[in-house]
């Protein structure tokens, strides 16, 4: 049985380990690099997992209460853009994939985002060619709206990313 909840400061070490695993395992799926984030001190990870009104990270835990997946959310700030919010850092450990963990994280994130007054859309990027992630997001209502060419540079090659948007209103 997988349980999910918003991460807190006491989850910083588990989040750091999971985040670095994801960046190592799937470098083309993230805008951040393993080497850059491995240099961050514990305080940076504590700061990241501290939930606020405009950002939080959901974690999925297995029966042994180990963090096996996560997904981050933040809301843009400013009068002209505060209706937009974003998904970042979605990752599920390989041995927990294809078991509904990612879908549950996305669905939980969507429900929580809807609870923020004035938030009318969620945006995210998926590397072109990551058909599994694209299919997941499309299955819960996200629409492909644009391609950002040469968005990432990983291992000597450029990777395009597709922008997906879910309208909440």
C-alpha positions, 0 to 999 in steps of 0.5 A, a space after each residue: 500500500 503506497 501512501 502520499 503526503 506533503 513532505 516536511 523538513 524531516 523528509 529532507 534527507 530522504 528527498 535528497 537521496 531520491 532526488 539525486 537518484 532520479 537525476 542520476 538515473 534519468 538525466 534527460 528528464 530533469 532540467 537540473 543535473 546530478 553534479 549541480 545538486 549533489 553540491 547543495 548542502 542539507 540546508 538547501 534540501 530542508 528549504 526545498 521541502 518546507 511547504 509554503 502557500 505557493 510551493 510544496 513537494 508530495 512524496 509517495 511512501 511504501 509500506 516501510 515508509 521509504 520515500 519511493 516517489 515525489 512530485 513538486 509544485 509551485 505557483 508563479 508570483 506576481 499579479 499577471 502570472 499568479 494564475 499559473 503553476 508548475 510541476 517539477 521533479 517528478 520521479 518514481 523509483 524504477 521498482 515502483 513504476 507501472 504500479 500507479 504511483 506516478 498517476 496517484 502523485 499527479 492526481 493528488 497534485 492536481 487536486 491540491 493545486 485546485 485548492 489554491 484560489 486563483 490558480 487556473 492552470 498547471 504547466 510542465 515540460 516533458 523531454 521529447 521522446 519520453 512517451 511514457 511520461 507524456 502518455 501519463 500526463 495526457 491521460 489525466 487531461 494535460 494538453 501538449 501546447 508547444 515545443 521548446 527546441 534545444 531546451 536541455 543540453 545533456 551528454 553533448 546533445 540538445 534535447 527538445 521539451 514539450 510544454 503541457 498544460 492542464 486547465 483547471 478552470 
